Amino acid sequence: MIDRSIIPEIETIHKLNPFTPNKVLLDNNTPCFFIEGPKEPVVKINLVLNAGAKYGSPYIAKLVNGLLAEGSQKYPGNVLVEELDKYGAYLFSSVNNDFATVTIVTQTQYLSDVLPVFFDAAYSPQIKEDILNAQCKRSHSALVEAYMQNGALSDAEFMPMVFGSNHFYGRVSHPENYQNVKRDDVVRFHSEFYNSNNAFLMVVGDITEDVKNTVVSIANQHMHFGKVAQFPKIIDSSPSDKRIILNNPYTQQASVTMGLESIGKKSDDYISLKIAVILLGGFFGSRLMQNVREKSGYTYGIYASLISFQQTGLLKISSDVKGDKAFEVEQQILDNIIDLQKNKVSTMELQRLKNYISGDLLNSFDGLFALDSAFLSTYMYGLKLDFFTRFADIINDFTADKLMEMMNKYIELDKLSTVIVTQQ
Amino acid sequence: MIKFEEITLNNGLKVVANYDPFTPMATLNILYKVGSKHENPEQTGMAHLFEHLMFSGSANVEDFDAHVENAGGSNNAYTTSDYTNYYITLPAVNIETAFWLESDRMAEPVITQQKLDVQKNVVIEEYKQRTLNPPYGDVMLNFLPLIYQQHSYKWPVIGKNIQQIEAVNLDIANAFHARFYHPSNAVLSVSGNVKPEKVFELAQKWFGDIARPAFVSCVIEKEPLQTASRRSVLERDVPLDAIFMAWPMQGRDSTQFVQSDLLTDLLSFDRSSRFYQLLNKEHAVFAELDAHVSGTIDNGTFVVSGKLNPEFTIDNGISLIEDELSKVKSGIAENEVLKVRNKAVTSNRISRLDHSNKAPALAFAAMLGNTNHVNTSIDDYLKVTADDMQKVATEIIQDHKANVLIYTAKNKLK
């Protein structure tokens, strides 16, 4: 009989072997990065543009991005998606506050067939009035549905509270935004921000010489020139309310959202603060999960995260909780922050955190989609790939004192914004 | 091609190993052949609640997650109507930790009253978050008992109601473990940078001494043939009226499943699909329209669902759906078949990239009795013709077999 009281030995992970992208410059100096991935004949190509919500209004940026697959100048209407689908290619697009991304996943044997379609979709969409109206209608009803739930309701107040309602990171979409959209605004946004000078390309997967040559050649043939986007001006408009309580008649739970503006990825303290926030609420063993979920049973999940924007950061803590426990959870969150500010974590807890993060870093480079995310999470923020080796080094040397320092330096309780949503 | 080797231990535990030397990681996946369909109708939601309880600790493991995280890993689990699946992903050098943890909780979980009470509360909050809060969140609570009159697929995995979850006590929880959590009712798979011989050695070391209990059969009522259509109309706090239609079909291991799975791709997967083209009109009847198959092991369902734009009626919606399904029965173009086949190939290639996808896929195929199906299933999809899809549509989509659930919006969007 095996003696299960004897715990298997573990190795802690100290070294990482991050990947090295191969950088090629296109004819207009647009960078194109190639990252070797798993050896299945598939590649994922991202065209990343400085075309996020901050450059206009969130709903216009989203509409532009969503319309790219609905027909282009050379492949009008359905023809575009039919051309991609017959080769089994998947076209995605997404937009956040800073960037818009157009992505294609394709079998490498069809690369030269799908790439021209991909670039035409990104740079020359048709933006037909009837399709735009159909999209607006769908977006409107989807947002109405979202606003019946605590998450969207909270964010609609939280983001303007943290950044100011005129700040480009404080703006959120409301359903009524989709009821008065003008095609000219959509076309103008695309025309200004969707061009090859305002972008970079990234290819991950089975990278052969043939793949590289095909991508570079077709990208060069499909240049679309324009200007590089300039960061918008920050309009400072801090709101007066730091704590709001809302009612949601549709919910059976309450919710708590708390946070404040924080540091961005380029800050010297970013990695250290990130480690501290992970301990607060970034994994299952975190203080918040252990206390609010596993000890109290007040929630299915509670999370703290350090969200990165290109020009700043955001510390956000949120949870959907038992209906009558919102204020108790709010207090528990504050108590957990204060505890980490005043009391050093134990050696055991610190080692668990370090081991978890080291393993997670190792997993960050594992697989097609992980490599993709790992690269984008650094390059998009002006960082080099040594970010991950620096992370590994910092984690190895991280101390309980450093954790306390970060908690005190960057989480001032009187600067926290709080939104509580209660049941009616 | 996913290369694998497999053995069965003396106690009935099936072990599958896929070696991938190009990753520093590994995933250990353990699947138990117990899902919501195996539950007592007075104790629904038990399989899912027990999934939570498996993290409460075991004879030699006070804090399961702490050990996983100490080993640089992460873990999770999910429950379906057919099985419950647990997985740990961690640096391959620490794979033995995963074997130790999983074997200890298979052998002897320790569930205290306090932990039971906490997890009941957590699951109840999950119930509210996923089922009661979101608009349309309670659809399955109302749809499944319409579709299934006898078979225990008639209640959702989360359970029929919160009261049944609240009523679970320690005896019920321990009896559930004793009945379903043993080696001959499980499949263990490892994918990653661990050689098969090492996987088998560790499996024998940690699981080999766990006894196989006497077999206790689980009687699951067969669903009788449906002979008349069924309809239910409910008013809800939702922004748009919605239609949910389902027809019974064969289970996961059938040719009918493959043919109808590809058919639903043709109808609604991606932007060139027939349903998407209907949405993309300025005066579209539907705001959302989808088709999918349930993919359950026992008899499944072919489902079409949609949310109606406010200016259109339920009858408009049903009429349009019926029209579209009728068109499919009359003709499918060769280019449509080519599209969905090629998409299936791309999806299949992507699914083979990652150990965290390969491990559960291997376990699932092994559970169904043919592990190599992970490699051959794509061939089944590539054989499907336009004719096959038309025939399967005709077989499945028949008026007298329709189950229709309507949600009318209390305060419809204007």
Boltz contact constraints between the chains, C-beta under 6 A:
constraints:
  - contact:
      token1: [A, 1]
      token2: [B, 209]
      max_distance: 6.0
  - contact:
      token1: [A, 2]
      token2: [B, 209]
      max_distance: 6.0
  - contact:
      token1: [A, 4]
      token2: [B, 60]
      max_distance: 6.0
  - contact:
      token1: [A, 4]
      token2: [B, 104]
      max_distance: 6.0
  - contact:
      token1: [A, 5]
      token2: [B, 60]
      max_distance: 6.0
  - contact:
      token1: [A, 8]
      token2: [B, 96]
      max_distance: 6.0
  - contact:
      token1: [A, 8]
      token2: [B, 97]
      max_distance: 6.0
  - contact:
      token1: [A, 8]
      token2: [B, 100]
      max_distance: 6.0
  - contact:
      token1: [A, 10]
      token2: [B, 71]
      max_distance: 6.0
  - contact:
      token1: [A, 10]
      token2: [B, 94]
      max_distance: 6.0
  - contact:
      token1: [A, 10]
      token2: [B, 97]
      max_distance: 6.0
  - contact:
      token1: [A, 11]
      token2: [B, 93]
      max_distance: 6.0
  - contact:
      token1: [A, 13]
      token2: [B, 72]
      max_distance: 6.0
  - contact:
      token1: [A, 13]
      token2: [B, 91]
      max_distance: 6.0
  - contact:
      token1: [A, 38]
      token2: [B, 353]
      max_distance: 6.0
  - contact:
      token1: [A, 40]
      token2: [B, 349]
      max_distance: 6.0
  - contact:
      token1: [A, 40]
      token2: [B, 352]
      max_distance: 6.0
  - contact:
      token1: [A, 40]
      token2: [B, 353]
      max_distance: 6.0
  - contact:
      token1: [A, 42]
      token2: [B, 349]
      max_distance: 6.0
  - contact:
      token1: [A, 69]
      token2: [B, 271]
      max_distance: 6.0
  - contact:
      token1: [A, 81]
      token2: [B, 271]
      max_distance: 6.0
  - contact:
      token1: [A, 81]
      token2: [B, 272]
      max_distance: 6.0
  - contact:
      token1: [A, 82]
      token2: [B, 272]
      max_distance: 6.0
  - contact:
      token1: [A, 85]
      token2: [B, 272]
      max_distance: 6.0
  - contact:
      token1: [A, 85]
      token2: [B, 339]
      max_distance: 6.0
  - contact:
      token1: [A, 86]
      token2: [B, 338]
      max_distance: 6.0
  - contact:
      token1: [A, 86]
      token2: [B, 339]
      max_distance: 6.0
  - contact:
      token1: [A, 87]
      token2: [B, 342]
      max_distance: 6.0
  - contact:
      token1: [A, 88]
      token2: [B, 342]
      max_distance: 6.0
  - contact:
      token1: [A, 88]
      token2: [B, 343]
      max_distance: 6.0
  - contact:
      token1: [A, 88]
      token2: [B, 345]
      max_distance: 6.0
  - contact:
      token1: [A, 88]
      token2: [B, 346]
      max_distance: 6.0
  - contact:
      token1: [A, 107]
      token2: [B, 346]
      max_distance: 6.0
  - contact:
      token1: [A, 130]
      token2: [B, 282]
      max_distance: 6.0
  - contact:
      token1: [A, 131]
      token2: [B, 280]
      max_distance: 6.0
  - contact:
      token1: [A, 133]
      token2: [B, 282]
      max_distance: 6.0
  - contact:
      token1: [A, 134]
      token2: [B, 280]
      max_distance: 6.0
  - contact:
      token1: [A, 134]
      token2: [B, 281]
      max_distance: 6.0
  - contact:
      token1: [A, 134]
      token2: [B, 282]
      max_distance: 6.0
  - contact:
      token1: [A, 134]
      token2: [B, 284]
      max_distance: 6.0
  - contact:
      token1: [A, 138]
      token2: [B, 287]
      max_distance: 6.0
  - contact:
      token1: [A, 141]
      token2: [B, 240]
      max_distance: 6.0
  - contact:
      token1: [A, 141]
      token2: [B, 287]
      max_distance: 6.0
  - contact:
      token1: [A, 141]
      token2: [B, 413]
      max_distance: 6.0
  - contact:
      token1: [A, 144]
      token2: [B, 239]
      max_distance: 6.0
  - contact:
      token1: [A, 144]
      token2: [B, 413]
      max_distance: 6.0
  - contact:
      token1: [A, 145]
      token2: [B, 135]
      max_distance: 6.0
  - contact:
      token1: [A, 145]
      token2: [B, 239]
      max_distance: 6.0
  - contact:
      token1: [A, 148]
      token2: [B, 135]
      max_distance: 6.0
  - contact:
      token1: [A, 149]
      token2: [B, 134]
      max_distance: 6.0
  - contact:
      token1: [A, 250]
      token2: [B, 237]
      max_distance: 6.0
  - contact:
      token1: [A, 251]
      token2: [B, 133]
      max_distance: 6.0
  - contact:
      token1: [A, 252]
      token2: [B, 128]
      max_distance: 6.0
  - contact:
      token1: [A, 252]
      token2: [B, 132]
      max_distance: 6.0
  - contact:
      token1: [A, 252]
      token2: [B, 133]
      max_distance: 6.0
  - contact:
      token1: [A, 253]
      token2: [B, 128]
      max_distance: 6.0
  - contact:
      token1: [A, 253]
      token2: [B, 133]
      max_distance: 6.0
  - contact:
      token1: [A, 284]
      token2: [B, 65]
      max_distance: 6.0
  - contact:
      token1: [A, 285]
      token2: [B, 65]
      max_distance: 6.0
  - contact:
      token1: [A, 285]
      token2: [B, 66]
      max_distance: 6.0
  - contact:
      token1: [A, 285]
      token2: [B, 69]
      max_distance: 6.0
  - contact:
      token1: [A, 293]
      token2: [B, 122]
      max_distance: 6.0
  - contact:
      token1: [A, 297]
      token2: [B, 118]
      max_distance: 6.0
  - contact:
      token1: [A, 297]
      token2: [B, 121]
      max_distance: 6.0
  - contact:
      token1: [A, 297]
      token2: [B, 122]
      max_distance: 6.0
  - contact:
      token1: [A, 299]
      token2: [B, 125]
      max_distance: 6.0
  - contact:
      token1: [A, 300]
      token2: [B, 122]
      max_distance: 6.0
  - contact:
      token1: [A, 300]
      token2: [B, 125]
      max_distance: 6.0
  - contact:
      token1: [A, 300]
      token2: [B, 126]
      max_distance: 6.0
  - contact:
      token1: [A, 300]
      token2: [B, 129]
      max_distance: 6.0
  - contact:
      token1: [A, 320]
      token2: [B, 129]
      max_distance: 6.0
  - contact:
      token1: [A, 322]
      token2: [B, 125]
      max_distance: 6.0
  - contact:
      token1: [A, 352]
      token2: [B, 66]
      max_distance: 6.0
  - contact:
      token1: [A, 352]
      token2: [B, 69]
      max_distance: 6.0
  - contact:
      token1: [A, 352]
      token2: [B, 70]
      max_distance: 6.0
  - contact:
      token1: [A, 355]
      token2: [B, 70]
      max_distance: 6.0
  - contact:
      token1: [A, 355]
      token2: [B, 72]
      max_distance: 6.0
  - contact:
      token1: [A, 356]
      token2: [B, 69]
      max_distance: 6.0
  - contact:
      token1: [A, 358]
      token2: [B, 72]
      max_distance: 6.0
  - contact:
      token1: [A, 359]
      token2: [B, 72]
      max_distance: 6.0
  - contact:
      token1: [A, 359]
      token2: [B, 73]
      max_distance: 6.0
  - contact:
      token1: [A, 359]
      token2: [B, 90]
      max_distance: 6.0
  - contact:
      token1: [A, 359]
      token2: [B, 91]
      max_distance: 6.0
  - contact:
      token1: [A, 362]
      token2: [B, 24]
      max_distance: 6.0
  - contact:
      token1: [A, 362]
      token2: [B, 91]
      max_distance: 6.0
  - contact:
      token1: [A, 363]
      token2: [B, 25]
      max_distance: 6.0
  - contact:
      token1: [A, 366]
      token2: [B, 23]
      max_distance: 6.0
  - contact:
      token1: [A, 366]
      token2: [B, 25]
      max_distance: 6.0
  - contact:
      token1: [A, 367]
      token2: [B, 353]
      max_distance: 6.0
  - contact:
      token1: [A, 367]
      token2: [B, 354]
      max_distance: 6.0
  - contact:
      token1: [A, 368]
      token2: [B, 353]
      max_distance: 6.0
